[in-house]
């Protein structure tokens, strides 16, 4: 999951392109529910192929280095005010800087909870 989270952060920084165009209901209703309804995300939701380590995602190499990469990417995302507005999420479409930060927090938290962190 460390490499998956890193790939998701690369999506936010523009280093990894989104693989598909989102549908209308995903860009509106689903995005709002996922980002703002106070429910934990369930396990088992399928991810985009470019973020899946068994398909097009980054393969794990060294755990310590992979964790350091996630930390560096998180820092880069947090330190890039306003620069995220132009990027497209593969499910939710274009998002504001604030929405990207919220998504990054929720996504990272979702995976940390999987491992009891």
C-alpha positions in Angstrom: 0.0 0.0 0.0 3.0 2.3 0.5 3.6 2.4 -3.3 -0.1 2.8 -4.0 -0.3 5.8 -1.7 2.9 7.2 -3.4 1.3 6.7 -6.9 -1.8 8.5 -5.7 0.3 11.4 -4.5 2.1 11.4 -7.9 -1.4 11.8 -9.5 -1.9 14.9 -7.4 1.5 16.4 -8.3 0.9 15.7 -12.0 3.7 13.1 -12.2 1.2 10.3 -13.0 -1.6 11.1 -15.4 -5.2 10.1 -14.8 -6.2 7.1 -16.9 -9.8 7.8 -17.8 -12.5 10.5 -18.0 -14.9 10.4 -15.1 -18.7 10.1 -15.6 -21.1 12.9 -14.6 -22.4 11.2 -11.4 -18.8 10.5 -10.3 -17.7 14.1 -10.7 -20.7 15.4 -8.7 -22.6 13.2 -6.3 -20.0 10.5 -5.7 -17.2 13.0 -5.2 -19.3 15.0 -2.7 -20.2 11.8 -0.7 -16.6 10.5 -0.7 -15.1 13.8 0.3 -17.6 15.2 2.7 -19.9 12.6 4.2 -18.3 11.6 7.6 -18.0 7.8 6.9 -14.9 5.7 6.7 -14.1 4.4 3.3 -14.8 0.6 3.0 -12.1 -1.9 2.2 -12.0 -3.5 -1.2 -12.8 -0.6 -3.5 -11.0 -1.1 -6.8 -8.5 1.4 -7.8 -7.4 2.8 -11.2 -5.0 0.5 -13.1 -2.3 3.2 -13.0 -2.4 3.1 -9.2 -2.6 -0.7 -8.9 0.8 -2.3 -8.2 -0.2 -5.4 -10.0 -1.1 -3.5 -13.2 0.5 -0.1 -14.0 1.5 1.1 -10.5 5.0 1.4 -9.1 6.3 -1.9 -7.7 7.7 -1.9 -4.2 11.6 -2.0 -4.0 12.8 -1.1 -0.5 10.3 -0.4 2.3 12.3 2.4 3.9 12.9 4.1 0.6 9.3 3.7 -0.4 8.1 5.3 2.9 10.6 8.1 2.5 9.1 8.8 -1.0 5.6 8.9 0.4 6.8 11.4 3.1 8.5 13.6 0.4 5.4 13.5 -1.8 3.1 14.4 1.0 5.3 17.4 1.8 5.3 18.4 -1.8 1.5 18.3 -2.0 1.1 20.3 1.2 3.7 22.9 0.1 2.1 23.5 -3.3 -0.7 26.1 -2.5 -3.1 26.6 -5.4 -1.1 24.5 -7.9 -3.5 21.6 -7.7 -6.5 23.2 -9.2 -5.7 22.2 -12.8 -5.4 18.4 -12.2 -7.9 15.7 -12.9 -8.7 12.8 -10.7 -9.6 9.6 -12.6 -13.0 9.3 -10.9 -13.9 12.7 -9.6 -12.6 14.9 -12.4 -11.2 18.3 -11.9 -10.9 19.2 -8.2 -10.0 22.4 -6.3 -6.7 22.6 -4.3 -8.8 22.2 -1.1 -10.6 19.1 -2.5 -7.3 17.5 -3.5 -5.9 18.1 0.0 -9.0 16.6 1.6 -8.8 13.6 -0.8 -5.1 13.1 0.0 -5.8 13.1 3.7 -8.8 10.7 3.4 -7.0 8.3 1.1 -3.8 8.2 3.1 -5.7 7.8 6.4 -7.8 5.0 4.8 -4.7 3.0 4.0 -2.9 3.7 7.3 -6.0 2.4 9.2 -5.8 -0.8 7.2 -2.5 -1.5 8.9 -3.4 -0.1 12.3 -1.2 2.9 12.0 
